[in-house]
Amino acid sequence: MRKKSTANLARATEIFDGIAFEDVEPMLCRLNAAKKVYSKGDAVELAGFEAKKLHVIVSGRLHVYEKTFGGHQVLVREICRGEVLGMWLLFVTEITCWPGTVVAAEQTTVIALDMAATRRMLWEAATPQVARFAVNVSKSLVRAFYTTWRKLAVMSTPTIETKVQIYLSTLRNEAGRAGVVKVPFNRKLMAEYFGVTRPALSKALGRMRDRGLLSWRRKEFTINF
């Protein structure tokens, strides 16, 4: 019998939002759900391997890396609590393998859902519970597309300074407040996210600070642009 703790964890995520506890348990059974805990640095999925599971992040963070032609690992996305890893693969059925390697950035708890079973549930005649699940899946998918758009906006700019400016401006707009934003990365990961070296990022931040555009204390930035 599936533990109720897994159902409680599932109900706390967006993908099962609004679905009654007594309905979540049988849905988890149909989706072959399993709770998994990863330690920092553990590989969750490997590039080139078949994508069989969706991963609903209950706590912690996952980092998605892709390799450059030189073999260097580049951070392309951070997936946080409440988000779902592999959502777009659920619908793009012609892509069957993970395009990048996924690693736990810290101790992370996920609920793994069978990809094929999830497709079958979404494509069947909808009960009210499945209809709500489908709406929640759509919200999660849109959020994933937005995250990708934000990444593309940053990467399409020609200089590190403009990458920093666009990235911090986006965080400020999302938070709905002016002046101070908190980035989710340390400097090493921030450099990887921008696709630059850490020394180059540090120099660019120093130039922006000297021009009065920003200042910072650890992960908190005060911006003046």
C-alpha positions as CSV (number, residue, x, y, z in Angstrom):
1,M,0.0,0.0,0.0
2,R,1.3,3.4,-0.9
3,K,2.3,5.6,2.1
4,K,0.0,8.5,2.8
5,S,3.1,10.7,3.3
6,T,3.8,10.5,-0.4
7,A,0.2,11.7,-1.2
8,N,0.6,14.5,1.3
9,L,3.9,15.6,-0.4
10,A,2.2,15.4,-3.8
11,R,-0.7,17.6,-2.7
12,A,1.7,20.3,-1.6
13,T,2.9,20.7,-5.2
14,E,1.3,22.7,-8.0
15,I,0.7,19.6,-10.2
16,F,-1.7,18.1,-7.7
17,D,-3.1,21.4,-6.5
18,G,-6.9,21.4,-5.9
19,I,-7.2,17.6,-6.0
20,A,-8.6,16.0,-2.9
21,F,-6.4,13.7,-0.8
22,E,-8.6,10.7,-1.4
23,D,-8.2,11.2,-5.1
24,V,-4.5,11.8,-5.1
25,E,-3.6,8.4,-3.8
26,P,-5.3,6.4,-6.6
27,M,-3.8,8.8,-9.1
28,L,-0.3,8.2,-7.7
29,C,-0.9,4.5,-8.0
30,R,-1.9,4.8,-11.7
31,L,1.2,7.0,-12.3
32,N,3.5,4.5,-10.7
33,A,4.7,7.3,-8.4
34,A,7.7,6.8,-6.2
35,K,9.3,9.2,-3.6
36,K,13.0,9.5,-4.1
37,V,15.7,11.5,-2.1
38,Y,18.9,12.6,-3.7
39,S,22.0,13.8,-2.0
40,K,24.0,16.8,-3.3
41,G,25.9,15.9,-6.4
42,D,23.8,12.8,-7.2
43,A,22.9,12.3,-10.8
44,V,19.1,12.2,-11.3
45,E,19.1,11.7,-15.1
46,L,21.9,11.4,-17.6
47,A,22.1,12.9,-21.1
48,G,21.3,10.5,-23.8
49,F,19.4,8.1,-21.6
50,E,15.7,7.3,-22.2
51,A,13.3,9.7,-20.5
52,K,10.9,7.4,-18.6
53,K,10.1,9.6,-15.6
54,L,8.8,13.1,-14.7
55,H,10.3,14.4,-11.5
56,V,8.1,16.6,-9.3
57,I,10.4,18.6,-7.0
58,V,9.1,18.5,-3.4
59,S,12.1,20.1,-1.8
60,G,15.6,21.1,-2.8
61,R,16.9,22.1,-6.3
62,L,18.1,20.3,-9.5
63,H,20.6,21.6,-11.9
64,V,20.5,20.8,-15.6
65,Y,23.8,20.7,-17.5
66,E,24.7,20.3,-21.1
67,K,28.2,19.7,-22.6
68,T,29.8,22.1,-25.0
69,F,32.0,20.9,-27.9
70,G,35.0,21.2,-25.7
71,G,33.5,18.9,-23.1
72,H,32.8,21.7,-20.6
73,Q,29.6,21.3,-18.6
74,V,27.3,24.4,-18.8
75,L,24.5,25.1,-16.4
76,V,21.4,25.7,-18.5
77,R,18.6,25.6,-15.9
78,E,17.9,25.4,-12.2
79,I,14.7,23.6,-11.2
80,C,13.3,24.4,-7.8
81,R,10.6,23.3,-5.4
82,G,7.2,22.9,-7.0
83,E,8.6,22.6,-10.5
84,V,8.6,19.5,-12.7
85,L,11.6,18.1,-14.5
86,G,10.8,16.7,-18.0
87,M,7.4,18.4,-18.5
88,W,8.1,19.4,-22.2
89,L,9.2,15.8,-23.0
90,L,5.7,14.7,-21.9
91,F,4.3,16.3,-25.1
92,V,7.2,16.2,-27.5
93,T,7.0,12.5,-28.0
94,E,9.5,12.3,-30.9
95,I,12.3,13.2,-28.4
96,T,12.8,10.1,-26.2
97,C,16.0,10.8,-24.4
98,W,17.3,13.4,-21.9
99,P,19.1,16.2,-23.7
100,G,21.1,17.1,-20.6
101,T,22.4,15.7,-17.4
102,V,20.5,16.5,-14.2
103,V,22.2,16.7,-10.8
104,A,20.9,17.4,-7.3
105,A,22.2,20.9,-6.3
106,E,21.5,20.0,-2.7
107,Q,19.6,17.3,-0.9
108,T,16.4,17.0,-3.0
109,T,13.2,15.1,-2.6
110,V,11.2,14.3,-5.7
111,I,8.1,12.3,-6.6
112,A,8.9,10.4,-9.8
113,L,5.9,9.8,-12.2
114,D,5.9,7.3,-15.0
115,M,6.0,9.3,-18.3
116,A,3.9,6.8,-20.3
117,A,1.3,6.5,-17.6
118,T,1.0,10.3,-17.3
119,R,0.4,10.6,-21.0
120,R,-2.3,7.9,-20.9
121,M,-4.0,9.7,-18.0
122,L,-4.0,13.1,-19.8
123,W,-5.3,11.6,-23.1
124,E,-8.2,9.6,-21.6
125,A,-11.7,10.8,-21.1
126,A,-11.4,13.4,-18.4
127,T,-12.8,13.0,-14.9
128,P,-12.9,16.2,-12.8
129,Q,-9.7,15.1,-11.1
130,V,-7.9,14.4,-14.3
131,A,-9.2,17.7,-15.8
132,R,-7.7,19.5,-12.8
133,F,-4.5,17.6,-13.1
134,A,-4.3,18.6,-16.8
135,V,-4.8,22.2,-16.0
136,N,-2.0,22.0,-13.4
137,V,0.3,20.3,-16.0
138,S,-0.4,23.1,-18.4
139,K,0.6,25.8,-15.8
140,S,3.8,23.9,-15.1
141,L,4.6,23.6,-18.8
142,V,4.0,27.3,-19.4
143,R,6.3,28.1,-16.5
144,A,9.0,25.9,-18.0
145,F,8.7,27.7,-21.4
146,Y,9.0,31.1,-19.6
147,T,12.1,29.9,-17.9
148,T,13.6,28.9,-21.2
149,W,12.6,32.3,-22.8
150,R,14.4,34.1,-19.9
151,K,17.5,32.0,-20.5
152,L,17.5,32.8,-24.2
153,A,17.0,36.5,-23.5
154,V,20.1,36.4,-21.4
155,M,22.2,34.3,-23.7
156,S,21.4,36.3,-26.9
157,T,23.1,39.5,-25.6
158,P,26.7,40.2,-26.8
159,T,28.4,41.3,-23.5
160,I,28.5,40.0,-20.0
161,E,27.3,43.4,-18.7
162,T,24.1,43.2,-20.7
163,K,23.6,39.6,-19.6
164,V,23.8,40.7,-16.0
165,Q,21.5,43.7,-16.6
166,I,18.8,41.7,-18.4
167,Y,19.0,38.9,-15.8
168,L,18.8,41.1,-12.8
169,S,16.0,43.3,-14.4
170,T,14.0,40.1,-15.0
171,L,14.3,39.1,-11.4
172,R,13.3,42.5,-10.3
173,N,10.2,42.5,-12.5
174,E,9.2,39.1,-11.3
175,A,9.6,40.1,-7.7
176,G,7.5,43.2,-8.3
177,R,9.8,45.5,-6.4
178,A,12.5,47.9,-7.3
179,G,16.1,48.2,-6.0
180,V,17.1,44.9,-4.4
181,V,17.0,41.4,-5.9
182,K,18.3,38.1,-4.7
183,V,19.9,35.7,-7.2
184,P,19.6,31.9,-6.7
185,F,23.2,31.2,-7.6
186,N,26.6,31.7,-6.2
187,R,29.2,33.4,-8.4
188,K,30.5,30.1,-9.9
189,L,27.0,28.9,-10.9
190,M,26.0,32.4,-12.0
191,A,29.0,32.4,-14.4
192,E,28.0,29.0,-15.7
193,Y,24.5,30.2,-16.2
194,F,25.8,33.1,-18.4
195,G,28.2,30.8,-20.2
196,V,31.3,32.8,-19.1
197,T,34.2,32.2,-16.8
198,R,34.0,33.3,-13.2
199,P,36.9,35.8,-13.5
200,A,35.3,37.4,-16.5
201,L,32.0,37.7,-14.6
202,S,33.8,39.2,-11.6
203,K,35.5,41.8,-13.8
204,A,32.2,42.7,-15.5
205,L,30.4,43.1,-12.1
206,G,33.3,45.3,-10.9
207,R,33.0,47.5,-13.9
208,M,29.2,47.9,-13.4
209,R,29.8,48.6,-9.7
210,D,32.4,51.3,-10.5
211,R,29.8,53.0,-12.9
212,G,27.3,53.0,-10.1
213,L,25.0,50.5,-11.8
214,L,24.9,48.0,-8.9
215,S,26.3,46.8,-5.7
216,W,26.0,43.5,-3.9
217,R,26.4,41.6,-0.7
218,R,26.7,37.9,-1.3
219,K,23.6,36.9,-3.4
220,E,21.7,40.1,-2.8
221,F,22.1,42.8,-5.5
222,T,21.1,46.5,-5.3
223,I,20.5,47.7,-8.8
224,N,20.4,51.3,-10.1
225,F,19.3,50.8,-13.8
